[in-house]
Amino acid sequence: MMPLYKESSVLAARRGNPHTSGRITKSRLAALQHVDVQIAPGRGYSELAQAYMRLGIDRRVAVTVPNFIAAAVVIAKTDLVATIPSTLMELLGERFGLRVIVGPLPKIVTQIKLVWHERTDNDPAMQAFREVVARAVLKSLGKAEQR
């Protein structure tokens, strides 16, 4: 495993969503309906659910999708909200007509890692490939060569 970078998340909604205009309070946040992302069945963003519980907010999930791009598409066309990676918001927010919601939200930061099967640990070609991937990711994020 190779740590690449830390990704923060934001709560996003479509511009014009009537449920997210004005000041967002805990009670208004609890009334929102969320899109949940489960990359694999039963393997959702459990840290997010726990963070909402710690804040005393019951997060209401209306629909579950298999990836964050699907979540962005759903919220762009509905009055639902979703917690998505901030880099995805930077890339697609304008195009999809999304905006970041500010309020008493949980702060979620995820370590993004490059993982591989242990049988390729000592394979020189795979080691070189992992370095190429790591450099490309860091360069695309405008980050120096540090992990």
LUMTIMI-612148 format. One line per 3 residues: number of its first residue (from 1); for each residue x, y, z of N, C-alpha, C. Coordinates in steps of 0.02 Angstrom, whole numbers, plus 50000, padded with zeros to 5 digits. Example, Ala and Ser with C-alpha at 12.3 -4.5 7.8 and 13.67 -1.06 7.14 Angstrom:
BEGIN
1 = 50660/49716/50390/50615/49775/50390/50660/49835/50390 ~ 50642/49888/50354/50684/49947/50357/50645/50002/50394
//
This chain:
BEGIN
1 = 50042/49941/50000/50000/50000/50000/50045/50062/50000 ~ 50024/50112/49961/50061/50174/49956/50013/50233/49965 ~ 50019/50270/50020/49976/50329/50028/49992/50380/49973
4 = 49939/50409/49944/49949/50458/49890/49933/50529/49913 ~ 49873/50539/49940/49854/50606/49962/49792/50601/50006 ~ 49776/50655/50040/49716/50657/50081/49662/50696/50044
7 = 49603/50666/50043/49546/50695/50006/49493/50717/50057 ~ 49473/50779/50053/49418/50802/50096/49353/50795/50057 ~ 49299/50795/50093/49232/50788/50063/49191/50850/50076
10 = 49143/50862/50032/49097/50918/50040/49026/50893/50030 ~ 48979/50927/50061/48909/50912/50049/48888/50956/49991 ~ 48860/50924/49939/48842/50960/49878/48768/50951/49862
13 = 48742/51001/49827/48673/51000/49803/48671/51038/49737 ~ 48618/51029/49700/48612/51068/49638/48596/51140/49656 ~ 48620/51184/49614/48601/51254/49622/48526/51259/49612
16 = 48492/51295/49654/48419/51301/49648/48381/51250/49690 ~ 48416/51205/49724/48382/51157/49767/48348/51197/49823 ~ 48281/51195/49828/48246/51237/49877/48260/51216/49949
19 = 48284/51156/49960/48296/51132/50028/48364/51154/50055 ~ 48406/51184/50012/48473/51202/50034/48487/51277/50029 ~ 48435/51316/50018/48446/51388/50015/48447/51416/50086
22 = 48481/51472/50093/48485/51503/50159/48532/51467/50206 ~ 48525/51484/50269/48569/51455/50321/48549/51383/50336 ~ 48598/51339/50336/48586/51268/50351/48601/51256/50425
25 = 48550/51236/50462/48557/51220/50532/48557/51145/50541 ~ 48568/51121/50601/48566/51049/50614/48498/51020/50597 ~ 48445/51056/50615/48378/51030/50601/48364/51028/50525
28 = 48387/51079/50489/48378/51079/50416/48420/51025/50384 ~ 48480/51014/50411/48524/50962/50385/48492/50893/50396 ~ 48461/50884/50453/48427/50820/50468/48368/50808/50422
31 = 48338/50861/50395/48280/50854/50351/48299/50838/50279 ~ 48362/50848/50262/48384/50835/50193/48385/50760/50178 ~ 48373/50743/50116/48378/50674/50094/48443/50665/50055
34 = 48480/50613/50073/48547/50603/50048/48553/50547/49997 ~ 48602/50553/49954/48624/50499/49910/48683/50467/49945 ~ 48680/50402/49955/48735/50365/49986/48775/50331/49931
37 = 48841/50325/49941/48884/50291/49892/48910/50227/49924 ~ 48898/50172/49890/48924/50107/49911/48961/50077/49852 ~ 49027/50080/49855/49069/50055/49801/49057/49980/49790
40 = 49048/49944/49845/49030/49873/49843/48970/49865/49890 ~ 48924/49820/49875/48864/49813/49918/48883/49805/49992 ~ 48853/49847/50033/48866/49844/50105/48930/49879/50127
43 = 48967/49907/50079/49030/49940/50096/49025/50014/50078 ~ 48984/50048/50116/48974/50119/50104/49023/50162/50142 ~ 49007/50224/50146/49048/50275/50178/49032/50275/50252
46 = 49051/50222/50289/49031/50213/50359/49057/50269/50403 ~ 49114/50297/50387/49141/50353/50426/49094/50413/50424 ~ 49062/50423/50367/49015/50478/50359/48954/50468/50404
49 = 48925/50409/50403/48867/50394/50445/48884/50404/50519 ~ 48943/50381/50539/48964/50389/50608/48975/50462/50626 ~ 49002/50501/50580/49013/50572/50592/48947/50609/50602
52 = 48897/50593/50563/48831/50623/50571/48802/50603/50639 ~ 48810/50540/50658/48783/50518/50723/48817/50555/50781 ~ 48883/50566/50775/48919/50602/50828/48893/50674/50835
55 = 48869/50702/50780/48840/50770/50783/48767/50770/50804 ~ 48739/50710/50814/48669/50705/50835/48621/50717/50777 ~ 48643/50703/50716/48602/50714/50657/48585/50647/50626
58 = 48521/50635/50616/48498/50574/50584/48501/50585/50508 ~ 48549/50553/50476/48559/50561/50404/48510/50515/50367 ~ 48465/50546/50328/48413/50508/50292/48437/50493/50221
61 = 48448/50429/50207/48471/50407/50141/48410/50390/50098 ~ 48404/50423/50042/48348/50412/49996/48366/50362/49941 ~ 48429/50363/49920/48450/50320/49865/48524/50303/49874
64 = 48543/50244/49851/48613/50222/49854/48638/50211/49783 ~ 48698/50235/49769/48729/50228/49703/48798/50196/49711 ~ 48827/50170/49656/48890/50134/49661/48954/50176/49657
67 = 48948/50241/49642/49009/50282/49639/48991/50356/49648 ~ 49043/50397/49657/49032/50467/49671/49009/50506/49610 ~ 49028/50486/49550/49005/50520/49490/48929/50510/49483
70 = 48906/50449/49496/48834/50436/49494/48798/50479/49546 ~ 48827/50487/49605/48797/50530/49656/48792/50602/49632 ~ 48844/50627/49598/48843/50695/49571/48788/50703/49519
73 = 48779/50652/49477/48726/50655/49425/48657/50656/49458 ~ 48647/50615/49509/48582/50611/49542/48566/50679/49575 ~ 48613/50708/49611/48597/50771/49644/48589/50829/49595
76 = 48621/50823/49536/48613/50875/49485/48542/50877/49457 ~ 48506/50821/49462/48440/50816/49432/48383/50811/49483 ~ 48400/50813/49548/48349/50804/49600/48359/50855/49656
79 = 48318/50850/49707/48326/50891/49767/48363/50854/49822 ~ 48398/50800/49805/48438/50763/49853/48506/50797/49861 ~ 48543/50777/49913/48611/50802/49925/48657/50742/49930
82 = 48722/50755/49923/48771/50700/49930/48837/50728/49955 ~ 48871/50687/49994/48939/50703/50015/48985/50672/49963 ~ 49024/50715/49930/49067/50692/49875/49138/50719/49887
85 = 49188/50688/49856/49256/50714/49862/49262/50785/49836 ~ 49301/50826/49871/49308/50896/49850/49339/50902/49781 ~ 49385/50856/49762/49414/50861/49695/49362/50846/49641
88 = 49314/50802/49655/49260/50789/49607/49216/50852/49600 ~ 49204/50885/49656/49165/50947/49653/49201/51000/49612 ~ 49267/51004/49620/49306/51052/49581/49303/51036/49507
91 = 49304/50972/49489/49304/50952/49419/49235/50956/49386 ~ 49183/50937/49422/49117/50930/49391/49064/50978/49418 ~ 49078/51012/49472/49028/51055/49504/48997/51106/49457
94 = 49038/51142/49422/49013/51193/49376/48973/51162/49319 ~ 49001/51110/49289/48970/51076/49232/48902/51047/49251 ~ 48897/51019/49312/48834/50987/49334/48787/51036/49369
97 = 48809/51098/49379/48766/51147/49412/48760/51134/49487 ~ 48815/51114/49518/48813/51098/49590/48844/51154/49631 ~ 48828/51154/49694/48859/51201/49741/48873/51165/49807
100 = 48922/51192/49843/48939/51164/49908/48893/51194/49961 ~ 48869/51151/50005/48826/51174/50060/48870/51185/50122 ~ 48861/51242/50152/48900/51260/50212/48854/51256/50272
103 = 48877/51226/50326/48837/51221/50386/48871/51178/50438 ~ 48834/51155/50487/48863/51114/50541/48874/51042/50517 ~ 48919/51034/50470/48930/50970/50437/48989/50933/50467
106 = 48987/50866/50463/49046/50828/50484/49103/50840/50435 ~ 49164/50843/50462/49223/50850/50420/49252/50781/50407 ~ 49253/50761/50345/49277/50695/50326/49339/50704/50283
109 = 49394/50672/50303/49455/50672/50264/49475/50599/50256 ~ 49487/50579/50195/49503/50509/50179/49573/50505/50149 ~ 49612/50458/50173/49678/50446/50143/49669/50403/50081
112 = 49688/50430/50023/49683/50392/49961/49748/50354/49953 ~ 49741/50289/49939/49800/50246/49936/49801/50206/49871 ~ 49860/50190/49849/49869/50144/49793/49883/50076/49825
115 = 49843/50027/49806/49851/49960/49835/49862/49909/49779 ~ 49894/49855/49797/49910/49803/49749/49916/49736/49785 ~ 49916/49683/49747/49922/49617/49776/49995/49607/49798
118 = 50003/49573/49854/50070/49564/49883/50118/49526/49836 ~ 50093/49487/49791/50138/49450/49747/50177/49496/49700 ~ 50153/49559/49693/50188/49606/49649/50233/49654/49688
121 = 50239/49645/49754/50280/49689/49795/50351/49699/49767 ~ 50383/49645/49749/50454/49647/49730/50465/49644/49654 ~ 50412/49648/49616/50417/49646/49543/50442/49715/49520
124 = 50502/49719/49490/50529/49785/49470/50484/49824/49422 ~ 50452/49788/49376/50407/49823/49329/50347/49852/49365 ~ 50320/49815/49411/50262/49840/49449/50282/49896/49497
127 = 50342/49891/49525/50366/49946/49568/50372/50010/49527 ~ 50400/50004/49467/50407/50063/49424/50339/50090/49405 ~ 50292/50045/49389/50225/50066/49370/50191/50104/49427
130 = 50198/50078/49488/50168/50113/49546/50197/50182/49555 ~ 50262/50190/49544/50293/50256/49549/50267/50303/49495 ~ 50257/50278/49435/50229/50319/49381/50159/50342/49400
133 = 50118/50296/49425/50050/50313/49445/50052/50365/49501 ~ 50093/50354/49552/50097/50401/49608/50119/50470/49585 ~ 50169/50474/49543/50191/50539/49517/50137/50574/49476
136 = 50102/50535/49435/50048/50564/49394/49992/50592/49437 ~ 49973/50555/49489/49920/50578/49534/49941/50643/49569 ~ 50001/50643/49596/50025/50702/49632/50031/50762/49584
139 = 50055/50750/49524/50061/50804/49475/49993/50832/49457 ~ 49944/50787/49447/49876/50810/49428/49844/50851/49484 ~ 49864/50838/49545/49836/50875/49602/49877/50938/49616
142 = 49932/50948/49578/49974/51007/49589/50014/51001/49653 ~ 50031/50940/49673/50067/50930/49735/50139/50911/49720 ~ 50182/50929/49766/50252/50910/49761/50259/50835/49771
145 = 50317/50811/49758/50331/50739/49763/50335/50718/49836 ~ 50280/50719/49871/50279/50698/49941/50217/50659/49956 ~ 50224/50608/49996/50168/50565/50015/50168/50558/50087
//
